[in-house]
Amino acid sequence: MESAQVRHEVYRIVVQGQLDREWSEWLEGLTITRVSSGETILSGPLADQAALHGVLIKIRDLGLPLLALERLAPVRAQESNRDIPTEEEEGAG
């Protein structure tokens, strides 16, 4: 009998301010991309709405203004460890 594959929604969250990549684990493993405009992009899969709300609460607690939140696409659970490309990655170097 096959088990149903768990799907995670992929989000892209933009905040004003710069976060170091060391914050990734605390922010549910989201990929952190700093851009030259002084913004930080958090991207990646989250298990459910509760996880999304948890990340948003942490962003609020850090005092970072939320600029954008976008749901990108669902991914299967076993695919969730791969990097999620963002349009702004060219500015992160």
N, C-alpha and C positions, 0 to 999 in steps of 0.2 A: 504494500500500500504506500503510495507516494504522499509525502507530507506537503502541505501548501508552502510555497516559498514566501518568506516574509519580505515585504517591500518597505523601503524607507524613502521618505520624501527628501529631496535634495534642496537645500536652501542657499541663498546668497544674501548676506546681511552686510550692509555698509554702515560704518559708524565714523563719526568725526573724531580724529585723534589717531595716534599711532600705538599699536600693541605689538609687542615682541612675540615671536613664534612660540616662546616658552609658555604662553597662555593657552595654547591649543588644548592640552589635556584637560584643563579646568573648564574649558568651553566645549565640552562634549566631543573633543577630538576634531573640531572643525579646522580646516586649513586656514591659516592666517596669511594674508597678502597685504603688505604695506604699499601704498601708492604715493607718488610724489606730491599729490595734492593735499597731503596731510590726513588722508582717510585710510581706514583699514577695512579690508574685505574679509569676511568670515564666510567660508563656503564648505559644503559637504552634506552628507546624509545625516538625518536625525531620526531616531526610532519612532517618535510620535509627537503629537501636539504638546504633551507634557514636557518633553525634552526641549522643544522649541521655546516654550514659555520659560523654562529654566534658564536657557541661554539669554533670553531677553531680560530676565530679572538680573542676571549677572552683569549684563551690559549697563543696565540702569544703576546698579550698585557701584559700578566703576565710574559713573558720572559721564559716560560717553554718549553724546547725542546720536540717536538713531536716525540715519539718513534714508535708508531704503531696506526693504525686506521683499525678497522675491522667491517664490517656489519655482524651482527649475524643472525637475523631472524625477519620477520615482526610479529607484534602482533596486536590484535584488540584494538581499543581505550579504551574499558572498562577494558581491562586487563593491561593497561599501568601503573597502580598504584602498581602492585605487584613487589616484589624484583626480580631482574635479577641476578641469580647466576653467579659467576665468578670463574674460576679455582684458582685464587690467593687469595681467601678469607681466606684460612687457614693461610696466612702470615699476616693478618690484626690484629690479636689479640695481 
